[in-house]
Every structure is written in structure tokens, then in C-alpha cells.
Amino acid sequence: MTRLIASLLSVAFLAVLLAGCAETRPLQPPAASVQQLRVEGDGDWNIVLRVQNQSFAAMHVGNVRVELRVAGQLAGTLDASPALDIPPLSADVVEMRLRPAAGAAATLKGESVAYALAGEIRVGKTDRHTTTMPLQSKGWLSPVPGLAGVYR
């Protein structure tokens, strides 16, 4: 009988130890970049925003709200609620449309141009448990040869 109790206690003790090893890692802030910008015939911009999950856990993206600056000029605010589920260490894209401010629209002259994103993104491990994180990035957009009005 004592041998049985000792065995049960040993199993219970090991279970408690293993449960303590089950670590839940917090989500890391995602990264974002402009994957493509296409100038439409009406002057609007079609923007493909790439969201990179830098966590070892899947991430749900509920909302993205960022200001886009091109060549230092404020183009406008990108706001979307994509409801993306991005696997660990992976990426997905959000397509958005923007009517750019005149000053920013004039900066696209068929040459490479610097851009900056600044704002916030609402993410979580599920769509019910989310948190808002800051989102900032800088990069360059270059014209795509043979595709008029397309920058990557």
C-alpha cells in the first residue's frame, strides 16, 4: 500500500514539474513593410502591407492603423481590420486603398523613394485576447521595370 502511495506521489510530483516547464511565450511585436504600392488610374494607391509574425506562437491580427509617409510627406492613414491568423515566424499581407495627399502623390516620379510607417497594430493569440502594440518601420520603394506605376 505504501509502495502504491509512493508511486502515485512520484507521478503527481513529475506532473507538477512538467507543468512548470510548459512556458507560454508572450507575443513579440510584429514587423510591417510595404510590399507593393500601385498607383491606380484615378490617382488612388493600392498598397500591399506585409505583416511579419516574429513570435514562436500563432498571431491573430485584428486591426492595423498606420500613417504612411513617402519622401517625408504624409500620404495618409492606412486602416484595416483584416482578421488574419499568421502562423509562427511567418507573414501574410493586407491589401488597402489610399487616396494620398497631393504632396505625397507628387513624390512618385519613377525613382526610388523612402517610406515610413508609424502607428499601431492590434494582435493576440486569438481574436478574443488582443493587445495593441506600436508599429514602426522604414524602407525604400523602387519602381518595377515594365510595370508603370508599380513600386516594390
N, C-alpha and C positions, 0 to 999 in steps of 0.2 A: 504494500500500500504506500509506504513512504517512497519507494522507488518510483511509483506512478506519479505521485505528487511532485517529486523532484524533477521528473521528466517534463511534466506539464509546466512547471515553473520555468524550466530551462527554455522550453519552446516559447512561452509568453515573453520571457526576457529577450530572446532573439528577435521576436516580432517587434517589440518596442524599439530595439536598437535599429532594426532595418527601417522602421517608420521614421526614425530620426534622420536617416540618411536620405530620405526622399525629399530632395530640395526643390523648392519652387523658385525658379529664377524670375526676377522681375523683367518686364519688357524693356528693351533698350529703345531709345528714341529712333524712329525710322529716319531714313535719308530720302530726299526727293530731288529730282532733277528734271529739267525739260528735255524729254526725249526727242520731241519734234515740234516745230512751230510751222504752220502752213498759213499763208496769207490767202484768204478766200477772195472771190471776185467782188464781194460787197465791202471789202476792207476789214472784215472781222478776222480774228486769228483763231484757228483751230489748234489747240495746244494739247499735246500728249504728255502728261506728267507721269514720270516713273517713280513709284513708291517702293523703296527697298526696306524689307524687314531685316533688321540686323540682330534679331533675337534668336535664341535657341528654342523658342516656342512659337506656335502659330499666332498670327496677329489679325484681329478684325479692325478694319479701317472704317470708321463711321462717318467722319467728316474731315474735309481738308479746306482750309481757308488761308490763302497766302496772297501777299502783294507781289506782283511781278514788276521788276524794273529792268528795262533794257537800255543799255548805254547810259545808265544813271537816271533815265527818265521813267517816271511811274507810268506803267502801261495800264494797270488796273488791278482789281482783286479777283482772284480765281476762287470760286466757292462751289464745292460739290459734296454730295453725300453718296459716295459710291458703294458702300456696304461690301467692301472687298474682304475676302478671307485669304491672307497671304501665308503660305507655309513658312516654316523656319528658314532663315537665311536665303530667302527668295525675293522676287519682286513681281509687281503687277502694275498695270497702267490705268490711268484715269484720263478720259478724253473730255476736254472742256472747250467752250467757246467764249471768246472775249472780244468786246469792241474796245480796241486800245485807244488811249488818249492820243491826241494828234501829235504831240511831241515825241511819244514813243514810236508811233507808226512811222514817223519820218526817219527814224534811225536805221530802219531796214533798207539798205541800199545795195544789197547784193554782196556785202562784205561781212566778215566775221564780226560778231558783236558780243559784248559781255552782258550777262544777265544775272539777276539776284532774286532769290525767293526769300520772303520773310513772313512768318505767320505762325499758325498752329495746326495741329492735326489731332483728331480725337481717335484714340486707339484703345484696344483692350484684347484680352484673351478670348472674350466672347462679345456678342453685341449688347449684352446687359451690364457688363462690368467694364466700363471705359474710363479713360482719363485723358485729359488734354495735355499735349506735350508741345514745346516750341519746335518750330521747323525753320531752319535757315540753310541756304546753300547758295553757292555761286558757281558759275560756269560760263562757257562760251557756246554760242550758236554760230554755225558756219553754213553758208548756202550749199545746197546739194546740187552738184553739176547735173545739168539736164532736166532738173525739176524746178521750174520757175516758181518763186515764192515759197519754197520749202527750205527750212533751216533745221539742222541737227547738231 
